[in-house]
Amino acid sequence: MALQILLNFFLAFVWMFMTVSFSPSGFAIGFLVGLGIIILMRRFFSHRLYTARAWAIISLFLLFLKELFLSSVQVLWIVIKPSMNLKPAIFELETKLTEDWEITLLSALITLTPGTLVVGISDDQKRLYIHALDFDDIDNAVNSIKDTFERAILEVSRP
């Protein structure tokens, strides 16, 4: 991936020198031309294009913003409704993530989402213990996290 980004920047600078246009717009055009060349040559690279990973990072960020908004509305509704029939619980989430940074990112995303908090991680780093403010179904909560945050982190981290 790093090789592709460097190659794209190199092609952008080559374009600037070939067209004798040393401006930001010349660099931008050269960057797009270089990206087109890299896309045409993608079968010669062993990994997927860096644009796919960049798109996965943007998608993860947008997913977090969506979940942050939805959970904030849920917590707001819990706070303003007259009767508080809360069902707090702690449940276990078994994860497929293996790298330390992946587990840390998942923990941070869960903790930053209102109404949930990671209270612990097992010694083998395969299970997260999560406290939920209002809890209905274990399987639904686990599948929700696996289908959103964990899947998005896997898209970012796997080649």
C-alpha positions as CSV (number, residue, x, y, z in Angstrom):
1,M,0.0,0.0,0.0
2,A,2.8,2.5,0.9
3,L,4.5,1.7,-2.4
4,Q,1.3,2.6,-4.3
5,I,1.0,5.9,-2.5
6,L,4.6,6.8,-3.1
7,L,4.3,5.7,-6.8
8,N,1.2,7.9,-7.1
9,F,3.1,10.9,-5.7
10,F,6.1,10.2,-7.9
11,L,3.8,10.1,-11.0
12,A,2.2,13.4,-9.9
13,F,5.6,15.1,-9.7
14,V,6.7,13.6,-13.0
15,W,3.5,15.0,-14.5
16,M,4.3,18.5,-13.0
17,F,7.7,18.4,-14.6
18,M,6.5,17.2,-17.9
19,T,3.8,19.8,-18.2
20,V,6.0,22.5,-16.5
21,S,3.0,23.3,-14.2
22,F,4.3,23.8,-10.7
23,S,1.0,24.7,-9.1
24,P,-1.4,22.9,-6.8
25,S,-3.8,22.3,-9.7
26,G,-0.9,20.8,-11.7
27,F,-0.1,18.5,-8.8
28,A,-3.8,17.5,-8.5
29,I,-4.1,16.7,-12.2
30,G,-0.9,14.7,-12.0
31,F,-2.1,12.9,-8.9
32,L,-5.3,11.9,-10.8
33,V,-3.4,10.8,-13.8
34,G,-1.1,8.8,-11.6
35,L,-4.1,7.2,-9.9
36,G,-5.4,6.3,-13.3
37,I,-2.1,4.6,-14.2
38,I,-2.0,2.7,-10.9
39,I,-5.6,1.5,-11.4
40,L,-4.7,0.3,-14.9
41,M,-1.6,-1.5,-13.4
42,R,-3.4,-2.9,-10.4
43,R,-2.9,-6.6,-11.4
44,F,0.8,-6.1,-10.9
45,F,0.4,-5.3,-7.2
46,S,0.1,-8.1,-4.7
47,H,-2.3,-6.1,-2.4
48,R,-5.5,-4.3,-3.1
49,L,-5.4,-0.7,-4.2
50,Y,-4.7,1.9,-1.4
51,T,-7.9,3.7,-2.5
52,A,-9.9,0.7,-1.2
53,R,-8.4,1.0,2.2
54,A,-8.8,4.8,2.2
55,W,-12.5,4.2,1.4
56,A,-12.8,1.7,4.2
57,I,-11.3,4.2,6.7
58,I,-13.8,6.8,5.6
59,S,-16.7,4.3,5.8
60,L,-15.6,3.3,9.4
61,F,-15.6,7.0,10.4
62,L,-19.0,7.6,8.9
63,L,-20.3,4.4,10.5
64,F,-19.1,5.7,13.9
65,L,-20.8,9.0,13.3
66,K,-24.0,7.2,12.5
67,E,-23.8,5.0,15.6
68,L,-22.9,7.9,17.7
69,F,-25.9,9.9,16.6
70,L,-28.3,6.9,17.0
71,S,-27.1,6.0,20.4
72,S,-27.1,9.6,21.6
73,V,-30.8,9.8,20.6
74,Q,-31.5,6.5,22.5
75,V,-29.7,7.8,25.6
76,L,-31.5,11.1,25.3
77,W,-34.8,9.3,25.1
78,I,-33.9,7.2,28.2
79,V,-33.1,10.4,30.2
80,I,-36.2,12.4,29.2
81,K,-38.9,9.8,29.5
82,P,-40.7,9.8,32.8
83,S,-40.2,6.2,33.9
84,M,-36.8,4.7,33.8
85,N,-37.2,1.0,33.2
86,L,-33.5,0.4,32.6
87,K,-32.1,-3.1,32.2
88,P,-28.3,-2.6,32.5
89,A,-26.1,-5.6,31.8
90,I,-22.6,-6.7,31.3
91,F,-22.1,-9.1,28.4
92,E,-19.2,-10.8,26.7
93,L,-18.2,-10.2,23.0
94,E,-15.9,-12.7,21.4
95,T,-13.9,-11.0,18.6
96,K,-12.0,-12.1,15.5
97,L,-9.6,-9.2,15.8
98,T,-6.0,-10.2,16.5
99,E,-3.8,-7.1,16.5
100,D,-3.5,-4.9,19.6
101,W,-4.5,-1.7,17.6
102,E,-7.6,-3.4,16.2
103,I,-8.8,-4.4,19.7
104,T,-8.0,-0.9,21.0
105,L,-9.9,0.7,18.2
106,L,-12.9,-1.5,18.8
107,S,-12.8,-0.8,22.5
108,A,-12.6,2.9,21.9
109,L,-15.4,2.9,19.4
110,I,-17.7,1.0,21.8
111,T,-16.7,3.2,24.7
112,L,-17.2,6.4,22.8
113,T,-20.7,5.3,21.8
114,P,-23.1,6.6,24.5
115,G,-24.8,3.8,26.5
116,T,-22.0,1.3,26.2
117,L,-18.7,0.9,27.9
118,V,-15.9,-1.7,27.6
119,V,-15.1,-2.6,31.2
120,G,-12.5,-5.2,30.5
121,I,-10.5,-7.4,28.0
122,S,-9.6,-11.0,28.6
123,D,-6.0,-12.0,29.0
124,D,-6.0,-13.8,25.6
125,Q,-7.5,-10.6,24.0
126,K,-10.3,-12.6,22.4
127,R,-13.2,-11.4,24.6
128,L,-14.4,-7.9,25.5
129,Y,-16.6,-7.3,28.5
130,I,-19.1,-4.6,27.7
131,H,-21.6,-2.8,30.0
132,A,-24.8,-1.6,28.3
133,L,-27.1,1.0,29.8
134,D,-30.3,-0.4,28.5
135,F,-30.1,-4.0,27.4
136,D,-32.7,-6.3,25.7
137,D,-31.1,-9.2,24.0
138,I,-27.5,-10.6,24.2
139,D,-27.4,-12.0,20.7
140,N,-28.8,-8.8,19.2
141,A,-26.2,-6.6,21.0
142,V,-23.3,-8.9,20.1
143,N,-24.4,-9.3,16.4
144,S,-24.9,-5.5,16.2
145,I,-21.3,-4.8,17.2
146,K,-19.9,-7.6,15.1
147,D,-21.8,-6.5,12.0
148,T,-20.9,-2.9,12.4
149,F,-17.7,-2.0,14.1
150,E,-15.8,-5.3,13.9
151,R,-16.6,-5.8,10.2
152,A,-15.5,-2.3,9.4
153,I,-12.3,-2.6,11.3
154,L,-11.5,-5.9,9.5
155,E,-12.1,-4.1,6.2
156,V,-9.6,-1.5,7.1
157,S,-6.9,-3.8,8.5
158,R,-7.0,-6.8,6.3
159,P,-5.2,-6.7,2.9
